[in-house]
Amino acid sequence: MSHYRFTHTANLVKLNHILWAVNITSRYMPGKVKCLARALTTYTLMVQYGYVPQLRIGVAKGESGQLEAHAWVENQGLVVIGQLPDLTRFKTLPSLGKH
């Protein structure tokens, strides 16, 4: 019975509400909130509410040769947080597991 309630929790908490909460709380954090913190928070909340997101971390070489990294979350093949105009330039690191 608890599995039934868990799978229906995702229907009660819409993805846009999770993203709204992450975006609002990011405004009140000291300093500039980095993409990794936002992606991890989004990923954790999505898993908690029954979604099956993918946490992506990618690396790329910057214009002056420096290493750059970026984190984002995908759900059903779509980026839900961390979208960048040039996201495809980041080489995605291998996943560490299903969740």
Phi and psi in degrees as GROMACS dihedral restraints (atoms count N, CA, C in turn):
[ dihedral_restraints ]
;  ai    aj    ak    al  type     phi  dphi    fc
    3     4     5     6     1   -65.8    20    10
    4     5     6     7     1   -32.5    20    10
    6     7     8     9     1   -62.6    20    10
    7     8     9    10     1   -39.7    20    10
    9    10    11    12     1   -60.5    20    10
   10    11    12    13     1   -46.0    20    10
   12    13    14    15     1   -66.7    20    10
   13    14    15    16     1   -37.9    20    10
   15    16    17    18     1   -63.9    20    10
   16    17    18    19     1   -45.6    20    10
   18    19    20    21     1   -67.7    20    10
   19    20    21    22     1   -26.1    20    10
   21    22    23    24     1   -85.9    20    10
   22    23    24    25     1   -10.3    20    10
   24    25    26    27     1   -62.1    20    10
   25    26    27    28     1   -36.2    20    10
   27    28    29    30     1   -59.6    20    10
   28    29    30    31     1   -32.1    20    10
   30    31    32    33     1   -70.7    20    10
   31    32    33    34     1   -26.8    20    10
   33    34    35    36     1   -81.6    20    10
   34    35    36    37     1   -32.5    20    10
   36    37    38    39     1  -110.9    20    10
   37    38    39    40     1   104.3    20    10
   39    40    41    42     1   -73.9    20    10
   40    41    42    43     1   149.8    20    10
   42    43    44    45     1   -57.4    20    10
   43    44    45    46     1   -39.5    20    10
   45    46    47    48     1   -65.0    20    10
   46    47    48    49     1   -25.8    20    10
   48    49    50    51     1   -71.8    20    10
   49    50    51    52     1   -38.4    20    10
   51    52    53    54     1   -63.8    20    10
   52    53    54    55     1   -47.0    20    10
   54    55    56    57     1   -64.2    20    10
   55    56    57    58     1   -38.6    20    10
   57    58    59    60     1   -59.9    20    10
   58    59    60    61     1   -46.5    20    10
   60    61    62    63     1   -62.1    20    10
   61    62    63    64     1   -42.9    20    10
   63    64    65    66     1   -64.9    20    10
   64    65    66    67     1   -44.1    20    10
   66    67    68    69     1   -65.4    20    10
   67    68    69    70     1   -41.3    20    10
   69    70    71    72     1   -66.7    20    10
   70    71    72    73     1   -48.0    20    10
   72    73    74    75     1   -66.6    20    10
   73    74    75    76     1   -29.3    20    10
   75    76    77    78     1   -62.6    20    10
   76    77    78    79     1   -30.9    20    10
   78    79    80    81     1   -65.9    20    10
   79    80    81    82     1   -27.5    20    10
   81    82    83    84     1  -101.2    20    10
   82    83    84    85     1     3.2    20    10
   84    85    86    87     1   -83.0    20    10
   85    86    87    88     1   142.1    20    10
   87    88    89    90     1   -66.9    20    10
   88    89    90    91     1   143.5    20    10
   90    91    92    93     1    73.4    20    10
   91    92    93    94     1  -172.9    20    10
   93    94    95    96     1   -88.7    20    10
   94    95    96    97     1   123.3    20    10
   96    97    98    99     1   -74.7    20    10
   97    98    99   100     1   125.9    20    10
   99   100   101   102     1   -81.6    20    10
  100   101   102   103     1   160.7    20    10
  102   103   104   105     1   -61.0    20    10
  103   104   105   106     1   -34.3    20    10
  105   106   107   108     1   -65.3    20    10
  106   107   108   109     1   -42.9    20    10
  108   109   110   111     1   -63.2    20    10
  109   110   111   112     1   -42.4    20    10
  111   112   113   114     1   -66.9    20    10
  112   113   114   115     1   -41.4    20    10
  114   115   116   117     1   -67.3    20    10
  115   116   117   118     1   -43.5    20    10
  117   118   119   120     1   -64.7    20    10
  118   119   120   121     1   -40.5    20    10
  120   121   122   123     1   -64.6    20    10
  121   122   123   124     1   -46.3    20    10
  123   124   125   126     1   -61.4    20    10
  124   125   126   127     1   -46.7    20    10
  126   127   128   129     1   -58.3    20    10
  127   128   129   130     1   -47.9    20    10
  129   130   131   132     1   -61.7    20    10
  130   131   132   133     1   -45.6    20    10
  132   133   134   135     1   -65.7    20    10
  133   134   135   136     1   -40.1    20    10
  135   136   137   138     1   -63.0    20    10
  136   137   138   139     1   -44.1    20    10
  138   139   140   141     1   -62.7    20    10
  139   140   141   142     1   -43.1    20    10
  141   142   143   144     1   -58.7    20    10
  142   143   144   145     1   -33.9    20    10
  144   145   146   147     1  -100.2    20    10
  145   146   147   148     1    19.1    20    10
  147   148   149   150     1    94.0    20    10
  148   149   150   151     1     3.1    20    10
  150   151   152   153     1   -80.5    20    10
  151   152   153   154     1   166.3    20    10
  153   154   155   156     1  -124.9    20    10
  154   155   156   157     1    73.5    20    10
  156   157   158   159     1   -81.5    20    10
  157   158   159   160     1   168.3    20    10
  159   160   161   162     1  -119.6    20    10
  160   161   162   163     1   123.8    20    10
  162   163   164   165     1   -86.5    20    10
  163   164   165   166     1   124.5    20    10
  165   166   167   168     1  -115.6    20    10
  166   167   168   169     1   134.8    20    10
  168   169   170   171     1  -128.0    20    10
  169   170   171   172     1   126.5    20    10
  171   172   173   174     1  -128.0    20    10
  172   173   174   175     1   158.1    20    10
  174   175   176   177     1  -127.9    20    10
  175   176   177   178     1   152.6    20    10
  177   178   179   180     1  -152.4    20    10
  178   179   180   181     1   161.3    20    10
  180   181   182   183     1   -92.8    20    10
  181   182   183   184     1   127.5    20    10
  183   184   185   186     1   -73.9    20    10
  184   185   186   187     1   174.8    20    10
  186   187   188   189     1   -59.4    20    10
  187   188   189   190     1   -34.5    20    10
  189   190   191   192     1   -98.5    20    10
  190   191   192   193     1    16.8    20    10
  192   193   194   195     1    90.9    20    10
  193   194   195   196     1    -2.5    20    10
  195   196   197   198     1   -77.3    20    10
  196   197   198   199     1   153.0    20    10
  198   199   200   201     1   -76.9    20    10
  199   200   201   202     1   131.6    20    10
  201   202   203   204     1  -121.0    20    10
  202   203   204   205     1   148.0    20    10
  204   205   206   207     1  -132.9    20    10
  205   206   207   208     1   154.0    20    10
  207   208   209   210     1  -150.1    20    10
  208   209   210   211     1   146.6    20    10
  210   211   212   213     1  -123.4    20    10
  211   212   213   214     1   142.6    20    10
  213   214   215   216     1  -152.3    20    10
  214   215   216   217     1   168.3    20    10
  216   217   218   219     1  -123.2    20    10
  217   218   219   220     1   135.8    20    10
  219   220   221   222     1  -115.6    20    10
  220   221   222   223     1   148.2    20    10
  222   223   224   225     1  -137.2    20    10
  223   224   225   226     1   122.0    20    10
  225   226   227   228     1    53.6    20    10
  226   227   228   229     1    40.4    20    10
  228   229   230   231     1    82.4    20    10
  229   230   231   232     1     0.4    20    10
  231   232   233   234     1  -113.4    20    10
  232   233   234   235     1   140.8    20    10
  234   235   236   237     1   -73.0    20    10
  235   236   237   238     1   124.3    20    10
  237   238   239   240     1  -103.2    20    10
  238   239   240   241     1   -25.8    20    10
  240   241   242   243     1  -151.6    20    10
  241   242   243   244     1   140.6    20    10
  243   244   245   246     1    97.9    20    10
  244   245   246   247     1    15.5    20    10
  246   247   248   249     1   -64.9    20    10
  247   248   249   250     1   136.7    20    10
  249   250   251   252     1  -130.5    20    10
  250   251   252   253     1   151.2    20    10
  252   253   254   255     1   -60.1    20    10
  253   254   255   256     1   -31.0    20    10
  255   256   257   258     1  -113.4    20    10
  256   257   258   259     1    36.1    20    10
  258   259   260   261     1   -58.7    20    10
  259   260   261   262     1   -31.2    20    10
  261   262   263   264     1   -67.3    20    10
  262   263   264   265     1   -15.1    20    10
  264   265   266   267     1   -75.4    20    10
  265   266   267   268     1   -14.5    20    10
  267   268   269   270     1   -84.1    20    10
  268   269   270   271     1   129.2    20    10
  270   271   272   273     1   -85.6    20    10
  271   272   273   274     1   119.9    20    10
  273   274   275   276     1   -73.3    20    10
  274   275   276   277     1   131.4    20    10
  276   277   278   279     1   -74.4    20    10
  277   278   279   280     1   153.7    20    10
  279   280   281   282     1   -61.8    20    10
  280   281   282   283     1   146.7    20    10
  282   283   284   285     1   -72.2    20    10
  283   284   285   286     1   148.0    20    10
  285   286   287   288     1   -93.7    20    10
  286   287   288   289     1    -5.3    20    10
  288   289   290   291     1   172.1    20    10
  289   290   291   292     1  -176.8    20    10
  291   292   293   294     1   -71.4    20    10
  292   293   294   295     1   -37.0    20    10
